[in-house]
Every structure is written in structure tokens, then in C-alpha cells.
């Protein structure tokens, strides 16, 4: 499994289904990318200038809402993920 470093978080992005508008099916690449996903791995935390490690707020299993253009898309063992900094996460969804 992927193990992110520092304050990075690995998110499995919510699946995108086909969208149909007025009977027209939109191709996946024309749709907006999802803004939610599940945290599958977290780094150890952010290190301050004083050398102190601050733990991350999010944890594995959390459903999160993140910035639209945040993170780096990656693929690992046939699964698509998004690697992003914790600061790019807007909220934890309950």
C-alpha cells in the first residue's frame, strides 16, 4: 500500500457515474471531477520550524471534501487515488 510522507493524505476518489442531461449521455472526461473521497492512508504529520510534529486531523476511513483542483492524481495497482496535503481538505463529511 502507499504510505504518504509528512502532511500528505491518499484519498480514493468517489466513483463517477455517467451523467445524462436531457437524454444525452456525457462522456466521463467532460464531467467535473468529484470533490469527495475516502482517506485510505495518512502521513505522520506536519513538522513545524521548531521540529515539533503536528498530528493530522483526518484519519484513515474518513469521508472528506477537498478543493476542486487540489492534489496529484495517481494510479497504484489498478486503482486511482489522489495525493494531497491536509490543508487542501475542506471538511470531514459525517
Gaussian input, Z-matrix of N, CA and C with variables (Angstrom, degrees):
# hf/3-21g

backbone

0 1
 N
 C     1     B1
 C     2     B2     1     A1
 N     3     B3     2     A2     1     D1
 C     4     B4     3     A3     2     D2
 C     5     B5     4     A4     3     D3
 N     6     B6     5     A5     4     D4
 C     7     B7     6     A6     5     D5
 C     8     B8     7     A7     6     D6
 N     9     B9     8     A8     7     D7
 C    10    B10     9     A9     8     D8
 C    11    B11    10    A10     9     D9
 N    12    B12    11    A11    10    D10
 C    13    B13    12    A12    11    D11
 C    14    B14    13    A13    12    D12
 N    15    B15    14    A14    13    D13
 C    16    B16    15    A15    14    D14
 C    17    B17    16    A16    15    D15
 N    18    B18    17    A17    16    D16
 C    19    B19    18    A18    17    D17
 C    20    B20    19    A19    18    D18
 N    21    B21    20    A20    19    D19
 C    22    B22    21    A21    20    D20
 C    23    B23    22    A22    21    D21
 N    24    B24    23    A23    22    D22
 C    25    B25    24    A24    23    D23
 C    26    B26    25    A25    24    D24
 N    27    B27    26    A26    25    D25
 C    28    B28    27    A27    26    D26
 C    29    B29    28    A28    27    D27
 N    30    B30    29    A29    28    D28
 C    31    B31    30    A30    29    D29
 C    32    B32    31    A31    30    D30
 N    33    B33    32    A32    31    D31
 C    34    B34    33    A33    32    D32
 C    35    B35    34    A34    33    D33
 N    36    B36    35    A35    34    D34
 C    37    B37    36    A36    35    D35
 C    38    B38    37    A37    36    D36
 N    39    B39    38    A38    37    D37
 C    40    B40    39    A39    38    D38
 C    41    B41    40    A40    39    D39
 N    42    B42    41    A41    40    D40
 C    43    B43    42    A42    41    D41
 C    44    B44    43    A43    42    D42
 N    45    B45    44    A44    43    D43
 C    46    B46    45    A45    44    D44
 C    47    B47    46    A46    45    D45
 N    48    B48    47    A47    46    D46
 C    49    B49    48    A48    47    D47
 C    50    B50    49    A49    48    D48
 N    51    B51    50    A50    49    D49
 C    52    B52    51    A51    50    D50
 C    53    B53    52    A52    51    D51
 N    54    B54    53    A53    52    D52
 C    55    B55    54    A54    53    D53
 C    56    B56    55    A55    54    D54
 N    57    B57    56    A56    55    D55
 C    58    B58    57    A57    56    D56
 C    59    B59    58    A58    57    D57
 N    60    B60    59    A59    58    D58
 C    61    B61    60    A60    59    D59
 C    62    B62    61    A61    60    D60
 N    63    B63    62    A62    61    D61
 C    64    B64    63    A63    62    D62
 C    65    B65    64    A64    63    D63
 N    66    B66    65    A65    64    D64
 C    67    B67    66    A66    65    D65
 C    68    B68    67    A67    66    D66
 N    69    B69    68    A68    67    D67
 C    70    B70    69    A69    68    D68
 C    71    B71    70    A70    69    D69
 N    72    B72    71    A71    70    D70
 C    73    B73    72    A72    71    D71
 C    74    B74    73    A73    72    D72
 N    75    B75    74    A74    73    D73
 C    76    B76    75    A75    74    D74
 C    77    B77    76    A76    75    D75
 N    78    B78    77    A77    76    D76
 C    79    B79    78    A78    77    D77
 C    80    B80    79    A79    78    D78
 N    81    B81    80    A80    79    D79
 C    82    B82    81    A81    80    D80
 C    83    B83    82    A82    81    D81
 N    84    B84    83    A83    82    D82
 C    85    B85    84    A84    83    D83
 C    86    B86    85    A85    84    D84
 N    87    B87    86    A86    85    D85
 C    88    B88    87    A87    86    D86
 C    89    B89    88    A88    87    D87
 N    90    B90    89    A89    88    D88
 C    91    B91    90    A90    89    D89
 C    92    B92    91    A91    90    D90
 N    93    B93    92    A92    91    D91
 C    94    B94    93    A93    92    D92
 C    95    B95    94    A94    93    D93
 N    96    B96    95    A95    94    D94
 C    97    B97    96    A96    95    D95
 C    98    B98    97    A97    96    D96
 N    99    B99    98    A98    97    D97
 C   100   B100    99    A99    98    D98
 C   101   B101   100   A100    99    D99
 N   102   B102   101   A101   100   D100
 C   103   B103   102   A102   101   D101
 C   104   B104   103   A103   102   D102
 N   105   B105   104   A104   103   D103
 C   106   B106   105   A105   104   D104
 C   107   B107   106   A106   105   D105
 N   108   B108   107   A107   106   D106
 C   109   B109   108   A108   107   D107
 C   110   B110   109   A109   108   D108
 N   111   B111   110   A110   109   D109
 C   112   B112   111   A111   110   D110
 C   113   B113   112   A112   111   D111
 N   114   B114   113   A113   112   D112
 C   115   B115   114   A114   113   D113
 C   116   B116   115   A115   114   D114
 N   117   B117   116   A116   115   D115
 C   118   B118   117   A117   116   D116
 C   119   B119   118   A118   117   D117
 N   120   B120   119   A119   118   D118
 C   121   B121   120   A120   119   D119
 C   122   B122   121   A121   120   D120
 N   123   B123   122   A122   121   D121
 C   124   B124   123   A123   122   D122
 C   125   B125   124   A124   123   D123
 N   126   B126   125   A125   124   D124
 C   127   B127   126   A126   125   D125
 C   128   B128   127   A127   126   D126
 N   129   B129   128   A128   127   D127
 C   130   B130   129   A129   128   D128
 C   131   B131   130   A130   129   D129
 N   132   B132   131   A131   130   D130
 C   133   B133   132   A132   131   D131
 C   134   B134   133   A133   132   D132
 N   135   B135   134   A134   133   D133
 C   136   B136   135   A135   134   D134
 C   137   B137   136   A136   135   D135
 N   138   B138   137   A137   136   D136
 C   139   B139   138   A138   137   D137
 C   140   B140   139   A139   138   D138
 N   141   B141   140   A140   139   D139
 C   142   B142   141   A141   140   D140
 C   143   B143   142   A142   141   D141
 N   144   B144   143   A143   142   D142
 C   145   B145   144   A144   143   D143
 C   146   B146   145   A145   144   D144
 N   147   B147   146   A146   145   D145
 C   148   B148   147   A147   146   D146
 C   149   B149   148   A148   147   D147
 N   150   B150   149   A149   148   D148
 C   151   B151   150   A150   149   D149
 C   152   B152   151   A151   150   D150
 N   153   B153   152   A152   151   D151
 C   154   B154   153   A153   152   D152
 C   155   B155   154   A154   153   D153
 N   156   B156   155   A155   154   D154
 C   157   B157   156   A156   155   D155
 C   158   B158   157   A157   156   D156
 N   159   B159   158   A158   157   D157
 C   160   B160   159   A159   158   D158
 C   161   B161   160   A160   159   D159
 N   162   B162   161   A161   160   D160
 C   163   B163   162   A162   161   D161
 C   164   B164   163   A163   162   D162
 N   165   B165   164   A164   163   D163
 C   166   B166   165   A165   164   D164
 C   167   B167   166   A166   165   D165
 N   168   B168   167   A167   166   D166
 C   169   B169   168   A168   167   D167
 C   170   B170   169   A169   168   D168
 N   171   B171   170   A170   169   D169
 C   172   B172   171   A171   170   D170
 C   173   B173   172   A172   171   D171
 N   174   B174   173   A173   172   D172
 C   175   B175   174   A174   173   D173
 C   176   B176   175   A175   174   D174
 N   177   B177   176   A176   175   D175
 C   178   B178   177   A177   176   D176
 C   179   B179   178   A178   177   D177
 N   180   B180   179   A179   178   D178
 C   181   B181   180   A180   179   D179
 C   182   B182   181   A181   180   D180
 N   183   B183   182   A182   181   D181
 C   184   B184   183   A183   182   D182
 C   185   B185   184   A184   183   D183
 N   186   B186   185   A185   184   D184
 C   187   B187   186   A186   185   D185
 C   188   B188   187   A187   186   D186
 N   189   B189   188   A188   187   D187
 C   190   B190   189   A189   188   D188
 C   191   B191   190   A190   189   D189
 N   192   B192   191   A191   190   D190
 C   193   B193   192   A192   191   D191
 C   194   B194   193   A193   192   D192
 N   195   B195   194   A194   193   D193
 C   196   B196   195   A195   194   D194
 C   197   B197   196   A196   195   D195
 N   198   B198   197   A197   196   D196
 C   199   B199   198   A198   197   D197
 C   200   B200   199   A199   198   D198
 N   201   B201   200   A200   199   D199
 C   202   B202   201   A201   200   D200
 C   203   B203   202   A202   201   D201
 N   204   B204   203   A203   202   D202
 C   205   B205   204   A204   203   D203
 C   206   B206   205   A205   204   D204
 N   207   B207   206   A206   205   D205
 C   208   B208   207   A207   206   D206
 C   209   B209   208   A208   207   D207
 N   210   B210   209   A209   208   D208
 C   211   B211   210   A210   209   D209
 C   212   B212   211   A211   210   D210
 N   213   B213   212   A212   211   D211
 C   214   B214   213   A213   212   D212
 C   215   B215   214   A214   213   D213
 N   216   B216   215   A215   214   D214
 C   217   B217   216   A216   215   D215
 C   218   B218   217   A217   216   D216
 N   219   B219   218   A218   217   D217
 C   220   B220   219   A219   218   D218
 C   221   B221   220   A220   219   D219
 N   222   B222   221   A221   220   D220
 C   223   B223   222   A222   221   D221
 C   224   B224   223   A223   222   D222
 N   225   B225   224   A224   223   D223
 C   226   B226   225   A225   224   D224
 C   227   B227   226   A226   225   D225
 N   228   B228   227   A227   226   D226
 C   229   B229   228   A228   227   D227
 C   230   B230   229   A229   228   D228
 N   231   B231   230   A230   229   D229
 C   232   B232   231   A231   230   D230
 C   233   B233   232   A232   231   D231
 N   234   B234   233   A233   232   D232
 C   235   B235   234   A234   233   D233
 C   236   B236   235   A235   234   D234
 N   237   B237   236   A236   235   D235
 C   238   B238   237   A237   236   D236
 C   239   B239   238   A238   237   D237
 N   240   B240   239   A239   238   D238
 C   241   B241   240   A240   239   D239
 C   242   B242   241   A241   240   D240
 N   243   B243   242   A242   241   D241
 C   244   B244   243   A243   242   D242
 C   245   B245   244   A244   243   D243
 N   246   B246   245   A245   244   D244
 C   247   B247   246   A246   245   D245
 C   248   B248   247   A247   246   D246
 N   249   B249   248   A248   247   D247
 C   250   B250   249   A249   248   D248
 C   251   B251   250   A250   249   D249
 N   252   B252   251   A251   250   D250
 C   253   B253   252   A252   251   D251
 C   254   B254   253   A253   252   D252
 N   255   B255   254   A254   253   D253
 C   256   B256   255   A255   254   D254
 C   257   B257   256   A256   255   D255
 N   258   B258   257   A257   256   D256
 C   259   B259   258   A258   257   D257
 C   260   B260   259   A259   258   D258
 N   261   B261   260   A260   259   D259
 C   262   B262   261   A261   260   D260
 C   263   B263   262   A262   261   D261
 N   264   B264   263   A263   262   D262
 C   265   B265   264   A264   263   D263
 C   266   B266   265   A265   264   D264
 N   267   B267   266   A266   265   D265
 C   268   B268   267   A267   266   D266
 C   269   B269   268   A268   267   D267
 N   270   B270   269   A269   268   D268
 C   271   B271   270   A270   269   D269
 C   272   B272   271   A271   270   D270
 N   273   B273   272   A272   271   D271
 C   274   B274   273   A273   272   D272
 C   275   B275   274   A274   273   D273
 N   276   B276   275   A275   274   D274
 C   277   B277   276   A276   275   D275
 C   278   B278   277   A277   276   D276
 N   279   B279   278   A278   277   D277
 C   280   B280   279   A279   278   D278
 C   281   B281   280   A280   279   D279

   B1=1.4489
   B2=1.5187
   B3=1.2965
   B4=1.4531
   B5=1.5216
   B6=1.3160
   B7=1.4636
   B8=1.5252
   B9=1.3315
   B10=1.4580
   B11=1.5301
   B12=1.3173
   B13=1.4540
   B14=1.5192
   B15=1.3189
   B16=1.4581
   B17=1.5182
   B18=1.3419
   B19=1.4701
   B20=1.5210
   B21=1.3199
   B22=1.4612
   B23=1.5285
   B24=1.3421
   B25=1.4522
   B26=1.5216
   B27=1.3289
   B28=1.4669
   B29=1.5276
   B30=1.3390
   B31=1.4644
   B32=1.5243
   B33=1.3398
   B34=1.4567
   B35=1.5250
   B36=1.3266
   B37=1.4564
   B38=1.5228
   B39=1.3293
   B40=1.4627
   B41=1.5212
   B42=1.3263
   B43=1.4665
   B44=1.5176
   B45=1.3160
   B46=1.4525
   B47=1.5196
   B48=1.2974
   B49=1.4538
   B50=1.5155
   B51=1.3171
   B52=1.4627
   B53=1.5160
   B54=1.3008
   B55=1.4580
   B56=1.5091
   B57=1.3209
   B58=1.4486
   B59=1.5237
   B60=1.3191
   B61=1.4583
   B62=1.5132
   B63=1.3134
   B64=1.4589
   B65=1.5233
   B66=1.3341
   B67=1.4572
   B68=1.5190
   B69=1.3265
   B70=1.4688
   B71=1.5219
   B72=1.3289
   B73=1.4593
   B74=1.5163
   B75=1.3404
   B76=1.4648
   B77=1.5186
   B78=1.3165
   B79=1.4584
   B80=1.5211
   B81=1.3274
   B82=1.4619
   B83=1.5251
   B84=1.3330
   B85=1.4643
   B86=1.5246
   B87=1.3209
   B88=1.4642
   B89=1.5197
   B90=1.3099
   B91=1.4608
   B92=1.5258
   B93=1.3257
   B94=1.4551
   B95=1.5198
   B96=1.3425
   B97=1.4587
   B98=1.5213
   B99=1.3284
   B100=1.4618
   B101=1.5222
   B102=1.3051
   B103=1.4567
   B104=1.5121
   B105=1.3352
   B106=1.4576
   B107=1.5204
   B108=1.3172
   B109=1.4535
   B110=1.5175
   B111=1.3283
   B112=1.4617
   B113=1.5205
   B114=1.3201
   B115=1.4605
   B116=1.5278
   B117=1.3368
   B118=1.4600
   B119=1.5230
   B120=1.3376
   B121=1.4631
   B122=1.5201
   B123=1.3289
   B124=1.4581
   B125=1.5221
   B126=1.3181
   B127=1.4545
   B128=1.5219
   B129=1.3207
   B130=1.4689
   B131=1.5196
   B132=1.3252
   B133=1.4599
   B134=1.5149
   B135=1.3270
   B136=1.4568
   B137=1.5190
   B138=1.3316
   B139=1.4514
   B140=1.5246
   B141=1.3283
   B142=1.4612
   B143=1.5261
   B144=1.3294
   B145=1.4690
   B146=1.5312
   B147=1.3272
   B148=1.4660
   B149=1.5299
   B150=1.3322
   B151=1.4567
   B152=1.5116
   B153=1.3140
   B154=1.4658
   B155=1.5296
   B156=1.3355
   B157=1.4605
   B158=1.5192
   B159=1.3410
   B160=1.4654
   B161=1.5158
   B162=1.3384
   B163=1.4608
   B164=1.5229
   B165=1.3264
   B166=1.4604
   B167=1.5224
   B168=1.3219
   B169=1.4651
   B170=1.5195
   B171=1.3416
   B172=1.4641
   B173=1.5210
   B174=1.3353
   B175=1.4657
   B176=1.5249
   B177=1.2966
   B178=1.4528
   B179=1.5267
   B180=1.3338
   B181=1.4616
   B182=1.5152
   B183=1.3309
   B184=1.4691
   B185=1.5282
   B186=1.3311
   B187=1.4582
   B188=1.5211
   B189=1.3374
   B190=1.4565
   B191=1.5257
   B192=1.3185
   B193=1.4558
   B194=1.5195
   B195=1.3514
   B196=1.4661
   B197=1.5193
   B198=1.3328
   B199=1.4581
   B200=1.5240
   B201=1.3139
   B202=1.4631
   B203=1.5321
   B204=1.3147
   B205=1.4670
   B206=1.5240
   B207=1.3090
   B208=1.4657
   B209=1.5202
   B210=1.3115
   B211=1.4525
   B212=1.5126
   B213=1.3095
   B214=1.4574
   B215=1.5270
   B216=1.3233
   B217=1.4601
   B218=1.5153
   B219=1.3337
   B220=1.4586
   B221=1.5136
   B222=1.3138
   B223=1.4578
   B224=1.5188
   B225=1.3382
   B226=1.4570
   B227=1.5158
   B228=1.3099
   B229=1.4601
   B230=1.5300
   B231=1.3316
   B232=1.4518
   B233=1.5185
   B234=1.3273
   B235=1.4605
   B236=1.5266
   B237=1.3364
   B238=1.4632
   B239=1.5177
   B240=1.3295
   B241=1.4553
   B242=1.5216
   B243=1.3255
   B244=1.4477
   B245=1.5215
   B246=1.3438
   B247=1.4609
   B248=1.5191
   B249=1.3322
   B250=1.4525
   B251=1.5118
   B252=1.3237
   B253=1.4573
   B254=1.5270
   B255=1.3136
   B256=1.4573
   B257=1.5265
   B258=1.3144
   B259=1.4651
   B260=1.5247
   B261=1.3473
   B262=1.4625
   B263=1.5238
   B264=1.3282
   B265=1.4595
   B266=1.5213
   B267=1.3247
   B268=1.4546
   B269=1.5249
   B270=1.3556
   B271=1.4581
   B272=1.5173
   B273=1.3318
   B274=1.4622
   B275=1.5273
   B276=1.3297
   B277=1.4612
   B278=1.5222
   B279=1.3391
   B280=1.4756
   B281=1.5027
   A1=109.39
   A2=116.09
   A3=122.08
   A4=110.37
   A5=118.07
   A6=122.97
   A7=107.67
   A8=117.72
   A9=120.37
   A10=111.87
   A11=115.58
   A12=121.42
   A13=111.29
   A14=116.73
   A15=122.53
   A16=113.04
   A17=115.41
   A18=120.37
   A19=112.57
   A20=117.02
   A21=120.37
   A22=110.85
   A23=114.02
   A24=122.36
   A25=107.78
   A26=117.71
   A27=122.21
   A28=107.48
   A29=115.49
   A30=121.82
   A31=109.60
   A32=116.31
   A33=121.43
   A34=105.27
   A35=115.59
   A36=121.24
   A37=110.23
   A38=116.19
   A39=121.98
   A40=109.73
   A41=116.80
   A42=122.22
   A43=110.65
   A44=113.95
   A45=121.29
   A46=108.49
   A47=116.89
   A48=119.85
   A49=110.43
   A50=116.45
   A51=119.61
   A52=108.88
   A53=115.25
   A54=120.63
   A55=108.76
   A56=115.04
   A57=119.60
   A58=108.17
   A59=115.62
   A60=121.43
   A61=108.26
   A62=116.76
   A63=121.17
   A64=113.53
   A65=116.83
   A66=120.22
   A67=113.92
   A68=117.70
   A69=122.04
   A70=108.40
   A71=116.84
   A72=121.59
   A73=108.02
   A74=115.71
   A75=120.93
   A76=110.11
   A77=116.58
   A78=121.14
   A79=108.80
   A80=117.12
   A81=121.98
   A82=112.21
   A83=117.50
   A84=119.29
   A85=113.25
   A86=119.31
   A87=121.55
   A88=112.19
   A89=116.48
   A90=121.22
   A91=109.87
   A92=115.60
   A93=120.02
   A94=108.84
   A95=116.02
   A96=118.27
   A97=110.38
   A98=117.51
   A99=121.24
   A100=111.49
   A101=116.72
   A102=121.90
   A103=112.64
   A104=116.71
   A105=121.12
   A106=110.16
   A107=115.31
   A108=119.82
   A109=110.65
   A110=114.73
   A111=121.83
   A112=109.52
   A113=116.63
   A114=122.06
   A115=108.15
   A116=116.89
   A117=120.47
   A118=111.90
   A119=118.11
   A120=121.57
   A121=109.41
   A122=115.85
   A123=121.02
   A124=109.75
   A125=115.33
   A126=120.96
   A127=110.12
   A128=115.11
   A129=120.30
   A130=113.33
   A131=118.18
   A132=121.40
   A133=111.62
   A134=114.64
   A135=120.73
   A136=109.34
   A137=116.34
   A138=121.65
   A139=108.25
   A140=116.50
   A141=121.68
   A142=110.07
   A143=115.92
   A144=120.84
   A145=111.64
   A146=116.34
   A147=121.10
   A148=112.03
   A149=117.41
   A150=121.22
   A151=114.62
   A152=117.29
   A153=121.94
   A154=109.25
   A155=117.38
   A156=121.87
   A157=109.80
   A158=115.46
   A159=121.41
   A160=108.16
   A161=116.65
   A162=120.78
   A163=111.04
   A164=116.00
   A165=121.23
   A166=110.15
   A167=115.26
   A168=121.31
   A169=110.55
   A170=117.10
   A171=120.91
   A172=109.94
   A173=114.90
   A174=120.43
   A175=109.47
   A176=116.56
   A177=122.28
   A178=109.91
   A179=115.89
   A180=121.67
   A181=113.41
   A182=118.23
   A183=120.79
   A184=110.94
   A185=116.12
   A186=122.40
   A187=105.94
   A188=117.06
   A189=120.23
   A190=112.08
   A191=113.89
   A192=123.62
   A193=105.49
   A194=117.67
   A195=120.08
   A196=111.47
   A197=115.79
   A198=122.51
   A199=111.00
   A200=115.77
   A201=122.72
   A202=113.53
   A203=117.29
   A204=120.04
   A205=112.52
   A206=117.07
   A207=121.70
   A208=111.98
   A209=115.01
   A210=121.90
   A211=116.79
   A212=112.59
   A213=123.16
   A214=108.41
   A215=116.45
   A216=120.08
   A217=108.82
   A218=116.12
   A219=120.34
   A220=109.81
   A221=114.45
   A222=120.86
   A223=107.88
   A224=116.45
   A225=121.58
   A226=108.49
   A227=116.94
   A228=124.58
   A229=111.44
   A230=116.81
   A231=122.29
   A232=115.69
   A233=117.76
   A234=122.42
   A235=108.81
   A236=116.60
   A237=121.41
   A238=110.29
   A239=115.14
   A240=122.54
   A241=109.72
   A242=114.63
   A243=121.99
   A244=106.71
   A245=116.79
   A246=121.39
   A247=107.36
   A248=116.33
   A249=119.31
   A250=111.52
   A251=115.80
   A252=121.52
   A253=108.55
   A254=116.33
   A255=119.66
   A256=111.70
   A257=118.42
   A258=121.19
   A259=112.23
   A260=118.06
   A261=122.53
   A262=112.74
   A263=117.30
   A264=121.92
   A265=108.16
   A266=116.10
   A267=121.45
   A268=111.46
   A269=116.37
   A270=119.58
   A271=110.86
   A272=114.44
   A273=122.08
   A274=105.56
   A275=116.68
   A276=122.06
   A277=109.21
   A278=116.58
   A279=121.08
   A280=110.64
   D1=158.36
   D2=178.02
   D3=-75.60
   D4=138.19
   D5=176.13
   D6=-122.72
   D7=103.65
   D8=-179.15
   D9=-69.88
   D10=155.75
   D11=179.84
   D12=-103.25
   D13=152.82
   D14=174.88
   D15=59.25
   D16=-128.68
   D17=-177.13
   D18=-95.84
   D19=21.41
   D20=-179.93
   D21=-85.07
   D22=153.63
   D23=-178.12
   D24=-133.76
   D25=138.52
   D26=174.98
   D27=-102.31
   D28=126.39
   D29=-176.39
   D30=-121.45
   D31=132.88
   D32=170.92
   D33=-87.95
   D34=111.99
   D35=-174.26
   D36=-70.45
   D37=140.32
   D38=179.24
   D39=-55.71
   D40=140.01
   D41=-178.60
   D42=-63.40
   D43=143.25
   D44=179.93
   D45=-106.72
   D46=121.16
   D47=177.01
   D48=-92.35
   D49=170.43
   D50=175.63
   D51=-69.11
   D52=140.74
   D53=178.35
   D54=-106.85
   D55=140.28
   D56=178.96
   D57=-123.75
   D58=124.09
   D59=178.50
   D60=-120.77
   D61=116.35
   D62=178.33
   D63=57.69
   D64=33.88
   D65=178.80
   D66=87.34
   D67=-4.02
   D68=179.32
   D69=-101.51
   D70=125.98
   D71=179.13
   D72=-87.06
   D73=125.42
   D74=179.68
   D75=-87.94
   D76=137.68
   D77=176.50
   D78=-67.56
   D79=150.13
   D80=-176.53
   D81=-57.97
   D82=-35.65
   D83=-176.84
   D84=-75.21
   D85=-9.42
   D86=177.51
   D87=-95.81
   D88=-7.96
   D89=-178.80
   D90=-88.69
   D91=156.60
   D92=175.13
   D93=-70.49
   D94=145.51
   D95=-179.94
   D96=-74.50
   D97=149.66
   D98=-179.67
   D99=-62.00
   D100=152.76
   D101=-179.31
   D102=-113.68
   D103=9.66
   D104=-180.00
   D105=-128.25
   D106=158.71
   D107=177.57
   D108=-173.93
   D109=178.88
   D110=-179.33
   D111=-110.22
   D112=131.67
   D113=177.52
   D114=-71.38
   D115=123.46
   D116=179.97
   D117=-109.08
   D118=-17.31
   D119=177.66
   D120=-160.94
   D121=147.80
   D122=178.18
   D123=-131.14
   D124=153.90
   D125=175.43
   D126=-79.34
   D127=-174.61
   D128=-176.72
   D129=-79.46
   D130=-18.34
   D131=179.60
   D132=129.09
   D133=172.51
   D134=-179.16
   D135=-88.21
   D136=137.41
   D137=178.63
   D138=-99.68
   D139=124.83
   D140=-179.56
   D141=-77.72
   D142=171.07
   D143=177.55
   D144=-62.57
   D145=-25.81
   D146=178.97
   D147=-82.37
   D148=-2.51
   D149=178.95
   D150=89.48
   D151=5.45
   D152=179.25
   D153=-84.34
   D154=138.44
   D155=177.29
   D156=-94.36
   D157=123.01
   D158=177.14
   D159=-98.48
   D160=123.63
   D161=-179.33
   D162=-65.82
   D163=153.23
   D164=177.65
   D165=-76.82
   D166=150.89
   D167=177.94
   D168=-77.57
   D169=-38.45
   D170=-178.19
   D171=-83.73
   D172=156.12
   D173=177.97
   D174=-136.84
   D175=165.82
   D176=179.05
   D177=-56.22
   D178=133.05
   D179=179.46
   D180=99.02
   D181=-16.21
   D182=178.82
   D183=-67.16
   D184=139.81
   D185=170.83
   D186=-90.42
   D187=125.92
   D188=-174.20
   D189=-126.74
   D190=157.29
   D191=174.99
   D192=-113.35
   D193=129.13
   D194=-175.52
   D195=-129.46
   D196=165.27
   D197=179.58
   D198=-58.78
   D199=146.59
   D200=-174.86
   D201=-58.47
   D202=-43.56
   D203=-176.10
   D204=-107.34
   D205=22.56
   D206=-176.49
   D207=-82.47
   D208=153.74
   D209=168.63
   D210=80.70
   D211=177.24
   D212=-179.30
   D213=-120.31
   D214=121.11
   D215=178.32
   D216=-73.32
   D217=139.04
   D218=177.09
   D219=-148.14
   D220=160.13
   D221=179.27
   D222=-125.05
   D223=134.14
   D224=-179.80
   D225=-140.82
   D226=122.12
   D227=-179.61
   D228=51.35
   D229=44.45
   D230=174.96
   D231=80.21
   D232=1.71
   D233=-179.62
   D234=-112.69
   D235=139.78
   D236=178.92
   D237=-93.11
   D238=136.36
   D239=-179.78
   D240=-133.90
   D241=171.11
   D242=174.23
   D243=-129.70
   D244=125.56
   D245=176.14
   D246=-101.69
   D247=123.86
   D248=-179.58
   D249=-144.72
   D250=162.87
   D251=176.11
   D252=-79.31
   D253=149.46
   D254=-179.96
   D255=-57.44
   D256=-31.66
   D257=-178.96
   D258=-64.06
   D259=-19.46
   D260=178.65
   D261=-83.79
   D262=-6.38
   D263=177.32
   D264=-86.93
   D265=125.49
   D266=-176.49
   D267=-83.73
   D268=-43.39
   D269=-174.90
   D270=-158.89
   D271=158.72
   D272=170.19
   D273=-97.02
   D274=128.82
   D275=-177.87
   D276=-90.73
   D277=124.36
   D278=178.30
   D279=-89.56

